[in-house]
Amino acid sequence: MHRKYARDGLVCASVSVDDPDNRDAALKFLRAKNATFANYLLDEDAGVWQSEWKFKGPPAVQVYGRDGKLVRQFDNDDPDSQYTYEDVEHLVQKLLQEKR
C-alpha cells in the first residue's frame, strides 16, 4: 500500500512487538516484503502497548487522518469482526480523496 499511495500522501510505519531477541527474523520478514518505510522494534512489556493501543496482539492496523487523529483501528480481537487488507485499503483511499 505504501508503494501504491505514497505519492498521494500516505505515510506508513510498522511496529514489531516480537521479542527483541528475534530481531533478525523481523528484519528478514521486512526485507522480504520490501518494507521501505519506517520500521520499529518495540522493546516494551506487552501490557504497556496493549493498554496504550487497546488491542491484544498483532496483526493490527491503525489508520490516522491527515490531522493525526486515529480514524479506525483494525484488529482481530473480536473473532466475529475480522478485517482484510481490502478493508484497510478502502478506508485509506477514502481518506486520501478528502481535501487537505
Secondary structure as a PSIPRED ss2 file (coil, helix, strand):
# PSIPRED VFORMAT (PSIPRED V4.0)

   1 M C   1.000  0.000  0.000
   2 H H   0.000  1.000  0.000
   3 R H   0.000  1.000  0.000
   4 K H   0.000  1.000  0.000
   5 Y H   0.000  1.000  0.000
   6 A H   0.000  1.000  0.000
   7 R H   0.000  1.000  0.000
   8 D H   0.000  1.000  0.000
   9 G C   1.000  0.000  0.000
  10 L C   1.000  0.000  0.000
  11 V C   1.000  0.000  0.000
  12 C C   1.000  0.000  0.000
  13 A E   0.000  0.000  1.000
  14 S E   0.000  0.000  1.000
  15 V E   0.000  0.000  1.000
  16 S E   0.000  0.000  1.000
  17 V C   1.000  0.000  0.000
  18 D C   1.000  0.000  0.000
  19 D C   1.000  0.000  0.000
  20 P H   0.000  1.000  0.000
  21 D H   0.000  1.000  0.000
  22 N H   0.000  1.000  0.000
  23 R H   0.000  1.000  0.000
  24 D H   0.000  1.000  0.000
  25 A H   0.000  1.000  0.000
  26 A H   0.000  1.000  0.000
  27 L H   0.000  1.000  0.000
  28 K H   0.000  1.000  0.000
  29 F H   0.000  1.000  0.000
  30 L H   0.000  1.000  0.000
  31 R H   0.000  1.000  0.000
  32 A H   0.000  1.000  0.000
  33 K C   1.000  0.000  0.000
  34 N C   1.000  0.000  0.000
  35 A C   1.000  0.000  0.000
  36 T C   1.000  0.000  0.000
  37 F C   1.000  0.000  0.000
  38 A E   0.000  0.000  1.000
  39 N E   0.000  0.000  1.000
  40 Y E   0.000  0.000  1.000
  41 L E   0.000  0.000  1.000
  42 L C   1.000  0.000  0.000
  43 D C   1.000  0.000  0.000
  44 E C   1.000  0.000  0.000
  45 D C   1.000  0.000  0.000
  46 A H   0.000  1.000  0.000
  47 G H   0.000  1.000  0.000
  48 V H   0.000  1.000  0.000
  49 W H   0.000  1.000  0.000
  50 Q H   0.000  1.000  0.000
  51 S H   0.000  1.000  0.000
  52 E H   0.000  1.000  0.000
  53 W H   0.000  1.000  0.000
  54 K C   1.000  0.000  0.000
  55 F C   1.000  0.000  0.000
  56 K C   1.000  0.000  0.000
  57 G C   1.000  0.000  0.000
  58 P C   1.000  0.000  0.000
  59 P C   1.000  0.000  0.000
  60 A E   0.000  0.000  1.000
  61 V E   0.000  0.000  1.000
  62 Q E   0.000  0.000  1.000
  63 V E   0.000  0.000  1.000
  64 Y E   0.000  0.000  1.000
  65 G C   1.000  0.000  0.000
  66 R C   1.000  0.000  0.000
  67 D C   1.000  0.000  0.000
  68 G C   1.000  0.000  0.000
  69 K C   1.000  0.000  0.000
  70 L E   0.000  0.000  1.000
  71 V E   0.000  0.000  1.000
  72 R E   0.000  0.000  1.000
  73 Q E   0.000  0.000  1.000
  74 F E   0.000  0.000  1.000
  75 D E   0.000  0.000  1.000
  76 N C   1.000  0.000  0.000
  77 D C   1.000  0.000  0.000
  78 D C   1.000  0.000  0.000
  79 P C   1.000  0.000  0.000
  80 D C   1.000  0.000  0.000
  81 S C   1.000  0.000  0.000
  82 Q C   1.000  0.000  0.000
  83 Y C   1.000  0.000  0.000
  84 T C   1.000  0.000  0.000
  85 Y H   0.000  1.000  0.000
  86 E H   0.000  1.000  0.000
  87 D H   0.000  1.000  0.000
  88 V H   0.000  1.000  0.000
  89 E H   0.000  1.000  0.000
  90 H H   0.000  1.000  0.000
  91 L H   0.000  1.000  0.000
  92 V H   0.000  1.000  0.000
  93 Q H   0.000  1.000  0.000
  94 K H   0.000  1.000  0.000
  95 L H   0.000  1.000  0.000
  96 L H   0.000  1.000  0.000
  97 Q H   0.000  1.000  0.000
  98 E C   1.000  0.000  0.000
  99 K C   1.000  0.000  0.000
 100 R C   1.000  0.000  0.000
